[in-house]
Amino acid sequence: MVDCIYIDPAYDGRVLNVGLADMPERKSDLVNGKYELPALADETTVAVKVVDMLGEEVVVTATV
């Protein structure tokens, strides 16, 4: 079960600066799972950090 999602639309490779966060208010609620971000003019790296209910996390990056 996913607890929260953090998205950095301009990840610098070192520090995750959260531009969008999805954290449900109640434990019975689910994360949205679909997100739209404005397109940047230049090529950028987007990072998505997913944290599960046990506190384990994974960060995935993609250059767009």
PDB file of N, H, CA, C and O in Angstrom:
ATOM      1  N   MET A   1       0.841  -1.180   0.000  1.00  0.00           N
ATOM      2  CA  MET A   1       0.000   0.000   0.000  1.00  0.00           C
ATOM      3  C   MET A   1       0.887   1.244   0.000  1.00  0.00           C
ATOM      4  O   MET A   1       1.824   1.355   0.790  1.00  0.00           O
ATOM      5  N   VAL A   2       0.581   2.156  -0.880  1.00  0.00           N
ATOM      6  H   VAL A   2      -0.180   2.067  -1.522  1.00  0.00           H
ATOM      7  CA  VAL A   2       1.333   3.407  -1.005  1.00  0.00           C
ATOM      8  C   VAL A   2       0.812   4.407   0.019  1.00  0.00           C
ATOM      9  O   VAL A   2      -0.393   4.640   0.115  1.00  0.00           O
ATOM     10  N   ASP A   3       1.726   4.994   0.778  1.00  0.00           N
ATOM     11  H   ASP A   3       2.705   4.805   0.700  1.00  0.00           H
ATOM     12  CA  ASP A   3       1.368   5.991   1.783  1.00  0.00           C
ATOM     13  C   ASP A   3       1.375   7.395   1.194  1.00  0.00           C
ATOM     14  O   ASP A   3       0.448   8.169   1.432  1.00  0.00           O
ATOM     15  N   CYS A   4       2.411   7.732   0.426  1.00  0.00           N
ATOM     16  H   CYS A   4       3.164   7.103   0.232  1.00  0.00           H
ATOM     17  CA  CYS A   4       2.487   9.069  -0.168  1.00  0.00           C
ATOM     18  C   CYS A   4       3.414   9.069  -1.374  1.00  0.00           C
ATOM     19  O   CYS A   4       4.260   8.191  -1.540  1.00  0.00           O
ATOM     20  N   ILE A   5       3.224  10.088  -2.211  1.00  0.00           N
ATOM     21  H   ILE A   5       2.536  10.801  -2.076  1.00  0.00           H
ATOM     22  CA  ILE A   5       4.020  10.262  -3.413  1.00  0.00           C
ATOM     23  C   ILE A   5       4.497  11.705  -3.455  1.00  0.00           C
ATOM     24  O   ILE A   5       3.727  12.636  -3.218  1.00  0.00           O
ATOM     25  N   TYR A   6       5.800  11.881  -3.766  1.00  0.00           N
ATOM     26  H   TYR A   6       6.426  11.125  -3.958  1.00  0.00           H
ATOM     27  CA  TYR A   6       6.390  13.210  -3.902  1.00  0.00           C
ATOM     28  C   TYR A   6       6.990  13.317  -5.299  1.00  0.00           C
ATOM     29  O   TYR A   6       7.657  12.391  -5.762  1.00  0.00           O
ATOM     30  N   ILE A   7       6.757  14.445  -5.975  1.00  0.00           N
ATOM     31  H   ILE A   7       6.216  15.198  -5.599  1.00  0.00           H
ATOM     32  CA  ILE A   7       7.274  14.641  -7.325  1.00  0.00           C
ATOM     33  C   ILE A   7       8.082  15.928  -7.382  1.00  0.00           C
ATOM     34  O   ILE A   7       7.625  16.990  -6.957  1.00  0.00           O
ATOM     35  N   ASP A   8       9.302  15.809  -7.920  1.00  0.00           N
ATOM     36  H   ASP A   8       9.673  14.946  -8.264  1.00  0.00           H
ATOM     37  CA  ASP A   8      10.172  16.964  -8.164  1.00  0.00           C
ATOM     38  C   ASP A   8      10.301  17.098  -9.675  1.00  0.00           C
ATOM     39  O   ASP A   8      10.935  16.256 -10.311  1.00  0.00           O
ATOM     40  N   PRO A   9       9.705  18.155 -10.275  1.00  0.00           N
ATOM     41  CA  PRO A   9       9.733  18.296 -11.726  1.00  0.00           C
ATOM     42  C   PRO A   9      11.065  18.791 -12.288  1.00  0.00           C
ATOM     43  O   PRO A   9      11.241  18.819 -13.506  1.00  0.00           O
ATOM     44  N   ALA A  10      12.001  19.179 -11.429  1.00  0.00           N
ATOM     45  H   ALA A  10      11.858  19.156 -10.440  1.00  0.00           H
ATOM     46  CA  ALA A  10      13.315  19.672 -11.879  1.00  0.00           C
ATOM     47  C   ALA A  10      14.401  19.148 -10.943  1.00  0.00           C
ATOM     48  O   ALA A  10      15.135  19.925 -10.332  1.00  0.00           O
ATOM     49  N   TYR A  11      14.494  17.836 -10.838  1.00  0.00           N
ATOM     50  H   TYR A  11      13.898  17.205 -11.335  1.00  0.00           H
ATOM     51  CA  TYR A  11      15.429  17.184  -9.917  1.00  0.00           C
ATOM     52  C   TYR A  11      16.873  17.462 -10.329  1.00  0.00           C
ATOM     53  O   TYR A  11      17.238  17.295 -11.493  1.00  0.00           O
ATOM     54  N   ASP A  12      17.690  17.889  -9.363  1.00  0.00           N
ATOM     55  H   ASP A  12      17.394  18.024  -8.417  1.00  0.00           H
ATOM     56  CA  ASP A  12      19.089  18.220  -9.647  1.00  0.00           C
ATOM     57  C   ASP A  12      20.045  17.052  -9.397  1.00  0.00           C
ATOM     58  O   ASP A  12      21.257  17.200  -9.559  1.00  0.00           O
ATOM     59  N   GLY A  13      19.517  15.908  -9.009  1.00  0.00           N
ATOM     60  H   GLY A  13      18.533  15.788  -8.878  1.00  0.00           H
ATOM     61  CA  GLY A  13      20.350  14.739  -8.766  1.00  0.00           C
ATOM     62  C   GLY A  13      20.830  14.618  -7.331  1.00  0.00           C
ATOM     63  O   GLY A  13      21.428  13.607  -6.964  1.00  0.00           O
ATOM     64  N   ARG A  14      20.579  15.628  -6.515  1.00  0.00           N
ATOM     65  H   ARG A  14      20.093  16.450  -6.812  1.00  0.00           H
ATOM     66  CA  ARG A  14      21.043  15.603  -5.119  1.00  0.00           C
ATOM     67  C   ARG A  14      19.886  15.795  -4.131  1.00  0.00           C
ATOM     68  O   ARG A  14      19.675  14.972  -3.240  1.00  0.00           O
ATOM     69  N   VAL A  15      19.147  16.886  -4.301  1.00  0.00           N
ATOM     70  H   VAL A  15      19.318  17.554  -5.025  1.00  0.00           H
ATOM     71  CA  VAL A  15      18.107  17.250  -3.337  1.00  0.00           C
ATOM     72  C   VAL A  15      16.742  17.161  -4.004  1.00  0.00           C
ATOM     73  O   VAL A  15      16.536  17.711  -5.086  1.00  0.00           O
ATOM     74  N   LEU A  16      15.810  16.467  -3.355  1.00  0.00           N
ATOM     75  H   LEU A  16      15.977  16.020  -2.476  1.00  0.00           H
ATOM     76  CA  LEU A  16      14.447  16.358  -3.867  1.00  0.00           C
ATOM     77  C   LEU A  16      13.659  17.573  -3.382  1.00  0.00           C
ATOM     78  O   LEU A  16      13.337  17.680  -2.199  1.00  0.00           O
ATOM     79  N   ASN A  17      13.352  18.487  -4.303  1.00  0.00           N
ATOM     80  H   ASN A  17      13.614  18.400  -5.264  1.00  0.00           H
ATOM     81  CA  ASN A  17      12.528  19.656  -3.998  1.00  0.00           C
ATOM     82  C   ASN A  17      11.116  19.351  -4.467  1.00  0.00           C
ATOM     83  O   ASN A  17      10.827  19.396  -5.663  1.00  0.00           O
ATOM     84  N   VAL A  18      10.252  19.043  -3.535  1.00  0.00           N
ATOM     85  H   VAL A  18      10.487  19.006  -2.564  1.00  0.00           H
ATOM     86  CA  VAL A  18       8.902  18.571  -3.853  1.00  0.00           C
ATOM     87  C   VAL A  18       8.083  19.689  -4.483  1.00  0.00           C
ATOM     88  O   VAL A  18       7.857  20.736  -3.876  1.00  0.00           O
ATOM     89  N   GLY A  19       7.642  19.442  -5.718  1.00  0.00           N
ATOM     90  H   GLY A  19       7.826  18.591  -6.211  1.00  0.00           H
ATOM     91  CA  GLY A  19       6.772  20.375  -6.418  1.00  0.00           C
ATOM     92  C   GLY A  19       5.323  19.949  -6.319  1.00  0.00           C
ATOM     93  O   GLY A  19       4.417  20.773  -6.440  1.00  0.00           O
ATOM     94  N   LEU A  20       5.102  18.658  -6.097  1.00  0.00           N
ATOM     95  H   LEU A  20       5.838  17.988  -5.999  1.00  0.00           H
ATOM     96  CA  LEU A  20       3.757  18.123  -5.958  1.00  0.00           C
ATOM     97  C   LEU A  20       3.811  16.963  -4.981  1.00  0.00           C
ATOM     98  O   LEU A  20       4.687  16.103  -5.074  1.00  0.00           O
ATOM     99  N   ALA A  21       2.878  16.940  -4.050  1.00  0.00           N
ATOM    100  H   ALA A  21       2.166  17.638  -3.975  1.00  0.00           H
ATOM    101  CA  ALA A  21       2.819  15.850  -3.057  1.00  0.00           C
ATOM    102  C   ALA A  21       1.400  15.310  -2.995  1.00  0.00           C
ATOM    103  O   ALA A  21       0.432  16.067  -3.066  1.00  0.00           O
ATOM    104  N   ASP A  22       1.287  14.015  -2.864  1.00  0.00           N
ATOM    105  H   ASP A  22       2.073  13.400  -2.806  1.00  0.00           H
ATOM    106  CA  ASP A  22      -0.007  13.360  -2.703  1.00  0.00           C
ATOM    107  C   ASP A  22       0.044  12.551  -1.418  1.00  0.00           C
ATOM    108  O   ASP A  22       0.633  11.471  -1.363  1.00  0.00           O
ATOM    109  N   MET A  23      -0.588  13.099  -0.383  1.00  0.00           N
ATOM    110  H   MET A  23      -1.067  13.976  -0.428  1.00  0.00           H
ATOM    111  CA  MET A  23      -0.648  12.451   0.924  1.00  0.00           C
ATOM    112  C   MET A  23      -2.101  12.445   1.384  1.00  0.00           C
ATOM    113  O   MET A  23      -2.601  13.472   1.841  1.00  0.00           O
ATOM    114  N   PRO A  24      -2.787  11.313   1.272  1.00  0.00           N
ATOM    115  CA  PRO A  24      -4.185  11.264   1.695  1.00  0.00           C
ATOM    116  C   PRO A  24      -4.347  11.664   3.164  1.00  0.00           C
ATOM    117  O   PRO A  24      -3.496  11.364   4.001  1.00  0.00           O
ATOM    118  N   GLU A  25      -5.453  12.343   3.456  1.00  0.00           N
ATOM    119  H   GLU A  25      -6.145  12.587   2.776  1.00  0.00           H
ATOM    120  CA  GLU A  25      -5.701  12.812   4.825  1.00  0.00           C
ATOM    121  C   GLU A  25      -5.980  11.672   5.786  1.00  0.00           C
ATOM    122  O   GLU A  25      -5.537  11.699   6.934  1.00  0.00           O
ATOM    123  N   ARG A  26      -6.716  10.666   5.319  1.00  0.00           N
ATOM    124  H   ARG A  26      -7.076  10.644   4.386  1.00  0.00           H
ATOM    125  CA  ARG A  26      -7.052   9.532   6.179  1.00  0.00           C
ATOM    126  C   ARG A  26      -6.352   8.284   5.685  1.00  0.00           C
ATOM    127  O   ARG A  26      -6.115   8.148   4.485  1.00  0.00           O
ATOM    128  N   LYS A  27      -6.022   7.391   6.561  1.00  0.00           N
ATOM    129  H   LYS A  27      -6.215   7.501   7.536  1.00  0.00           H
ATOM    130  CA  LYS A  27      -5.357   6.139   6.191  1.00  0.00           C
ATOM    131  C   LYS A  27      -6.223   5.280   5.269  1.00  0.00           C
ATOM    132  O   LYS A  27      -5.698   4.468   4.506  1.00  0.00           O
ATOM    133  N   SER A  28      -7.531   5.451   5.334  1.00  0.00           N
ATOM    134  H   SER A  28      -7.958   6.110   5.954  1.00  0.00           H
ATOM    135  CA  SER A  28      -8.423   4.664   4.480  1.00  0.00           C
ATOM    136  C   SER A  28      -8.490   5.211   3.055  1.00  0.00           C
ATOM    137  O   SER A  28      -8.986   4.528   2.160  1.00  0.00           O
ATOM    138  N   ASP A  29      -7.993   6.445   2.828  1.00  0.00           N
ATOM    139  H   ASP A  29      -7.589   7.000   3.555  1.00  0.00           H
ATOM    140  CA  ASP A  29      -7.972   7.032   1.486  1.00  0.00           C
ATOM    141  C   ASP A  29      -6.759   6.528   0.720  1.00  0.00           C
ATOM    142  O   ASP A  29      -5.769   6.101   1.314  1.00  0.00           O
ATOM    143  N   LEU A  30      -6.847   6.582  -0.602  1.00  0.00           N
ATOM    144  H   LEU A  30      -7.651   6.928  -1.084  1.00  0.00           H
ATOM    145  CA  LEU A  30      -5.753   6.156  -1.461  1.00  0.00           C
ATOM    146  C   LEU A  30      -5.135   7.359  -2.165  1.00  0.00           C
ATOM    147  O   LEU A  30      -5.777   8.400  -2.302  1.00  0.00           O
ATOM    148  N   VAL A  31      -3.892   7.216  -2.610  1.00  0.00           N
ATOM    149  H   VAL A  31      -3.371   6.370  -2.499  1.00  0.00           H
ATOM    150  CA  VAL A  31      -3.269   8.275  -3.398  1.00  0.00           C
ATOM    151  C   VAL A  31      -3.995   8.362  -4.740  1.00  0.00           C
ATOM    152  O   VAL A  31      -4.619   7.398  -5.185  1.00  0.00           O
ATOM    153  N   ASN A  32      -3.904   9.525  -5.371  1.00  0.00           N
ATOM    154  H   ASN A  32      -3.397  10.307  -5.008  1.00  0.00           H
ATOM    155  CA  ASN A  32      -4.604   9.758  -6.632  1.00  0.00           C
ATOM    156  C   ASN A  32      -4.076   8.852  -7.738  1.00  0.00           C
ATOM    157  O   ASN A  32      -4.860   8.186  -8.415  1.00  0.00           O
ATOM    158  N   GLY A  33      -2.761   8.816  -7.932  1.00  0.00           N
ATOM    159  H   GLY A  33      -2.124   9.357  -7.382  1.00  0.00           H
ATOM    160  CA  GLY A  33      -2.146   7.942  -8.913  1.00  0.00           C
ATOM    161  C   GLY A  33      -2.021   8.520 -10.301  1.00  0.00           C
ATOM    162  O   GLY A  33      -1.386   7.903 -11.157  1.00  0.00           O
ATOM    163  N   LYS A  34      -2.607   9.691 -10.565  1.00  0.00           N
ATOM    164  H   LYS A  34      -3.123  10.192  -9.870  1.00  0.00           H
ATOM    165  CA  LYS A  34      -2.492  10.341 -11.868  1.00  0.00           C
ATOM    166  C   LYS A  34      -2.216  11.813 -11.614  1.00  0.00           C
ATOM    167  O   LYS A  34      -2.963  12.488 -10.906  1.00  0.00           O
ATOM    168  N   TYR A  35      -1.106  12.309 -12.215  1.00  0.00           N
ATOM    169  H   TYR A  35      -0.499  11.760 -12.790  1.00  0.00           H
ATOM    170  CA  TYR A  35      -0.666  13.670 -11.915  1.00  0.00           C
ATOM    171  C   TYR A  35      -0.291  14.395 -13.198  1.00  0.00           C
ATOM    172  O   TYR A  35       0.247  13.791 -14.126  1.00  0.00           O
ATOM    173  N   GLU A  36      -0.576  15.690 -13.248  1.00  0.00           N
ATOM    174  H   GLU A  36      -1.014  16.181 -12.494  1.00  0.00           H
ATOM    175  CA  GLU A  36      -0.199  16.527 -14.376  1.00  0.00           C
ATOM    176  C   GLU A  36       0.678  17.652 -13.869  1.00  0.00           C
ATOM    177  O   GLU A  36       0.353  18.320 -12.887  1.00  0.00           O
ATOM    178  N   LEU A  37       1.803  17.854 -14.555  1.00  0.00           N
ATOM    179  H   LEU A  37       2.067  17.312 -15.353  1.00  0.00           H
ATOM    180  CA  LEU A  37       2.726  18.922 -14.208  1.00  0.00           C
ATOM    181  C   LEU A  37       2.936  19.784 -15.441  1.00  0.00           C
ATOM    182  O   LEU A  37       2.863  19.284 -16.564  1.00  0.00           O
ATOM    183  N   PRO A  38       3.197  21.076 -15.250  1.00  0.00           N
ATOM    184  CA  PRO A  38       3.470  21.917 -16.419  1.00  0.00           C
ATOM    185  C   PRO A  38       4.779  21.506 -17.084  1.00  0.00           C
ATOM    186  O   PRO A  38       5.740  21.141 -16.406  1.00  0.00           O
ATOM    187  N   ALA A  39       4.812  21.568 -18.411  1.00  0.00           N
ATOM    188  H   ALA A  39       4.032  21.865 -18.962  1.00  0.00           H
ATOM    189  CA  ALA A  39       6.016  21.221 -19.155  1.00  0.00           C
ATOM    190  C   ALA A  39       7.010  22.373 -19.060  1.00  0.00           C
ATOM    191  O   ALA A  39       6.641  23.534 -19.233  1.00  0.00           O
ATOM    192  N   LEU A  40       8.267  22.049 -18.787  1.00  0.00           N
ATOM    193  H   LEU A  40       8.567  21.105 -18.647  1.00  0.00           H
ATOM    194  CA  LEU A  40       9.318  23.054 -18.747  1.00  0.00           C
ATOM    195  C   LEU A  40       9.884  23.242 -20.146  1.00  0.00           C
ATOM    196  O   LEU A  40       9.833  22.321 -20.961  1.00  0.00           O
ATOM    197  N   ALA A  41      10.424  24.423 -20.439  1.00  0.00           N
ATOM    198  H   ALA A  41      10.466  25.172 -19.777  1.00  0.00           H
ATOM    199  CA  ALA A  41      10.951  24.741 -21.766  1.00  0.00           C
ATOM    200  C   ALA A  41      12.182  23.899 -22.106  1.00  0.00           C
ATOM    201  O   ALA A  41      12.339  23.462 -23.246  1.00  0.00           O
ATOM    202  N   ASP A  42      13.039  23.675 -21.139  1.00  0.00           N
ATOM    203  H   ASP A  42      12.911  24.030 -20.213  1.00  0.00           H
ATOM    204  CA  ASP A  42      14.269  22.918 -21.363  1.00  0.00           C
ATOM    205  C   ASP A  42      14.113  21.473 -20.901  1.00  0.00           C
ATOM    206  O   ASP A  42      13.167  21.133 -20.191  1.00  0.00           O
ATOM    207  N   GLU A  43      15.064  20.624 -21.317  1.00  0.00           N
ATOM    208  H   GLU A  43      15.833  20.901 -21.894  1.00  0.00           H
ATOM    209  CA  GLU A  43      15.090  19.244 -20.851  1.00  0.00           C
ATOM    210  C   GLU A  43      15.316  19.234 -19.343  1.00  0.00           C
ATOM    211  O   GLU A  43      16.120  20.010 -18.827  1.00  0.00           O
ATOM    212  N   THR A  44      14.621  18.371 -18.650  1.00  0.00           N
ATOM    213  H   THR A  44      13.968  17.740 -19.069  1.00  0.00           H
ATOM    214  CA  THR A  44      14.725  18.317 -17.193  1.00  0.00           C
ATOM    215  C   THR A  44      14.636  16.866 -16.725  1.00  0.00           C
ATOM    216  O   THR A  44      14.201  15.981 -17.461  1.00  0.00           O
ATOM    217  N   THR A  45      15.053  16.651 -15.502  1.00  0.00           N
ATOM    218  H   THR A  45      15.407  17.370 -14.904  1.00  0.00           H
ATOM    219  CA  THR A  45      14.916  15.339 -14.879  1.00  0.00           C
ATOM    220  C   THR A  45      13.791  15.412 -13.852  1.00  0.00           C
ATOM    221  O   THR A  45      13.806  16.253 -12.954  1.00  0.00           O
ATOM    222  N   VAL A  46      12.831  14.530 -13.998  1.00  0.00           N
ATOM    223  H   VAL A  46      12.818  13.846 -14.727  1.00  0.00           H
ATOM    224  CA  VAL A  46      11.709  14.442 -13.065  1.00  0.00           C
ATOM    225  C   VAL A  46      11.986  13.282 -12.119  1.00  0.00           C
ATOM    226  O   VAL A  46      12.357  12.192 -12.555  1.00  0.00           O
ATOM    227  N   ALA A  47      11.804  13.521 -10.827  1.00  0.00           N
ATOM    228  H   ALA A  47      11.503  14.406 -10.474  1.00  0.00           H
ATOM    229  CA  ALA A  47      11.982  12.467  -9.822  1.00  0.00           C
ATOM    230  C   ALA A  47      10.652  12.213  -9.124  1.00  0.00           C
ATOM    231  O   ALA A  47       9.931  13.147  -8.773  1.00  0.00           O
ATOM    232  N   VAL A  48      10.342  10.949  -8.932  1.00  0.00           N
ATOM    233  H   VAL A  48      10.927  10.190  -9.217  1.00  0.00           H
ATOM    234  CA  VAL A  48       9.131  10.551  -8.209  1.00  0.00           C
ATOM    235  C   VAL A  48       9.561   9.661  -7.054  1.00  0.00           C
ATOM    236  O   VAL A  48      10.209   8.633  -7.251  1.00  0.00           O
ATOM    237  N   LYS A  49       9.191  10.072  -5.850  1.00  0.00           N
ATOM    238  H   LYS A  49       8.665  10.908  -5.690  1.00  0.00           H
ATOM    239  CA  LYS A  49       9.507   9.300  -4.645  1.00  0.00           C
ATOM    240  C   LYS A  49       8.210   8.689  -4.120  1.00  0.00           C
ATOM    241  O   LYS A  49       7.236   9.397  -3.864  1.00  0.00           O
ATOM    242  N   VAL A  50       8.210   7.368  -3.963  1.00  0.00           N
ATOM    243  H   VAL A  50       9.001   6.792  -4.170  1.00  0.00           H
ATOM    244  CA  VAL A  50       7.043   6.651  -3.469  1.00  0.00           C
ATOM    245  C   VAL A  50       7.392   6.052  -2.115  1.00  0.00           C
ATOM    246  O   VAL A  50       8.401   5.360  -1.976  1.00  0.00           O
ATOM    247  N   VAL A  51       6.551   6.321  -1.114  1.00  0.00           N
ATOM    248  H   VAL A  51       5.732   6.882  -1.227  1.00  0.00           H
ATOM    249  CA  VAL A  51       6.757   5.804   0.238  1.00  0.00           C
ATOM    250  C   VAL A  51       5.580   4.891   0.573  1.00  0.00           C
ATOM    251  O   VAL A  51       4.421   5.276   0.413  1.00  0.00           O
ATOM    252  N   ASP A  52       5.889   3.659   1.045  1.00  0.00           N
ATOM    253  H   ASP A  52       6.830   3.346   1.175  1.00  0.00           H
ATOM    254  CA  ASP A  52       4.803   2.748   1.399  1.00  0.00           C
ATOM    255  C   ASP A  52       4.431   2.869   2.873  1.00  0.00           C
ATOM    256  O   ASP A  52       5.036   3.640   3.618  1.00  0.00           O
ATOM    257  N   MET A  53       3.435   2.106   3.276  1.00  0.00           N
ATOM    258  H   MET A  53       2.943   1.481   2.671  1.00  0.00           H
ATOM    259  CA  MET A  53       2.908   2.180   4.648  1.00  0.00           C
ATOM    260  C   MET A  53       3.927   1.763   5.700  1.00  0.00           C
ATOM    261  O   MET A  53       3.772   2.116   6.869  1.00  0.00           O
ATOM    262  N   LEU A  54       4.960   1.025   5.320  1.00  0.00           N
ATOM    263  H   LEU A  54       5.086   0.738   4.371  1.00  0.00           H
ATOM    264  CA  LEU A  54       5.994   0.601   6.263  1.00  0.00           C
ATOM    265  C   LEU A  54       7.149   1.600   6.337  1.00  0.00           C
ATOM    266  O   LEU A  54       8.083   1.418   7.118  1.00  0.00           O
ATOM    267  N   GLY A  55       7.082   2.663   5.515  1.00  0.00           N
ATOM    268  H   GLY A  55       6.323   2.810   4.880  1.00  0.00           H
ATOM    269  CA  GLY A  55       8.130   3.670   5.525  1.00  0.00           C
ATOM    270  C   GLY A  55       9.247   3.405   4.535  1.00  0.00           C
ATOM    271  O   GLY A  55      10.195   4.184   4.444  1.00  0.00           O
ATOM    272  N   GLU A  56       9.144   2.314   3.793  1.00  0.00           N
ATOM    273  H   GLU A  56       8.374   1.681   3.867  1.00  0.00           H
ATOM    274  CA  GLU A  56      10.159   2.041   2.772  1.00  0.00           C
ATOM    275  C   GLU A  56       9.880   2.951   1.584  1.00  0.00           C
ATOM    276  O   GLU A  56       8.728   3.276   1.295  1.00  0.00           O
ATOM    277  N   GLU A  57      10.947   3.359   0.895  1.00  0.00           N
ATOM    278  H   GLU A  57      11.883   3.095   1.129  1.00  0.00           H
ATOM    279  CA  GLU A  57      10.776   4.313  -0.183  1.00  0.00           C
ATOM    280  C   GLU A  57      11.637   3.950  -1.381  1.00  0.00           C
ATOM    281  O   GLU A  57      12.641   3.248  -1.262  1.00  0.00           O
ATOM    282  N   VAL A  58      11.218   4.447  -2.540  1.00  0.00           N
ATOM    283  H   VAL A  58      10.402   5.017  -2.637  1.00  0.00           H
ATOM    284  CA  VAL A  58      11.959   4.273  -3.784  1.00  0.00           C
ATOM    285  C   VAL A  58      11.856   5.592  -4.552  1.00  0.00           C
ATOM    286  O   VAL A  58      10.816   6.251  -4.548  1.00  0.00           O
ATOM    287  N   VAL A  59      12.959   5.961  -5.210  1.00  0.00           N
ATOM    288  H   VAL A  59      13.804   5.426  -5.213  1.00  0.00           H
ATOM    289  CA  VAL A  59      12.968   7.160  -6.053  1.00  0.00           C
ATOM    290  C   VAL A  59      13.270   6.723  -7.472  1.00  0.00           C
ATOM    291  O   VAL A  59      14.244   6.015  -7.724  1.00  0.00           O
ATOM    292  N   VAL A  60      12.416   7.157  -8.405  1.00  0.00           N
ATOM    293  H   VAL A  60      11.624   7.733  -8.200  1.00  0.00           H
ATOM    294  CA  VAL A  60      12.574   6.852  -9.816  1.00  0.00           C
ATOM    295  C   VAL A  60      12.749   8.179 -10.549  1.00  0.00           C
ATOM    296  O   VAL A  60      12.028   9.141 -10.282  1.00  0.00           O
ATOM    297  N   THR A  61      13.714   8.228 -11.479  1.00  0.00           N
ATOM    298  H   THR A  61      14.299   7.446 -11.696  1.00  0.00           H
ATOM    299  CA  THR A  61      13.931   9.456 -12.244  1.00  0.00           C
ATOM    300  C   THR A  61      13.804   9.171 -13.740  1.00  0.00           C
ATOM    301  O   THR A  61      14.020   8.053 -14.207  1.00  0.00           O
ATOM    302  N   ALA A  62      13.441  10.237 -14.477  1.00  0.00           N
ATOM    303  H   ALA A  62      13.265  11.145 -14.098  1.00  0.00           H
ATOM    304  CA  ALA A  62      13.373  10.154 -15.937  1.00  0.00           C
ATOM    305  C   ALA A  62      13.684  11.527 -16.499  1.00  0.00           C
ATOM    306  O   ALA A  62      13.234  12.541 -15.966  1.00  0.00           O
ATOM    307  N   THR A  63      14.453  11.557 -17.572  1.00  0.00           N
ATOM    308  H   THR A  63      14.819  10.733 -18.005  1.00  0.00           H
ATOM    309  CA  THR A  63      14.751  12.810 -18.239  1.00  0.00           C
ATOM    310  C   THR A  63      13.720  13.032 -19.337  1.00  0.00           C
ATOM    311  O   THR A  63      13.515  12.173 -20.194  1.00  0.00           O
ATOM    312  N   VAL A  64      13.075  14.191 -19.300  1.00  0.00           N
ATOM    313  H   VAL A  64      13.242  14.889 -18.604  1.00  0.00           H
ATOM    314  CA  VAL A  64      12.035  14.529 -20.276  1.00  0.00           C
ATOM    315  C   VAL A  64      12.317  15.868 -20.914  1.00  0.00           C
ATOM    316  O   VAL A  64      11.549  16.322 -21.763  1.00  0.00           O
TER     317      VAL A  64
END
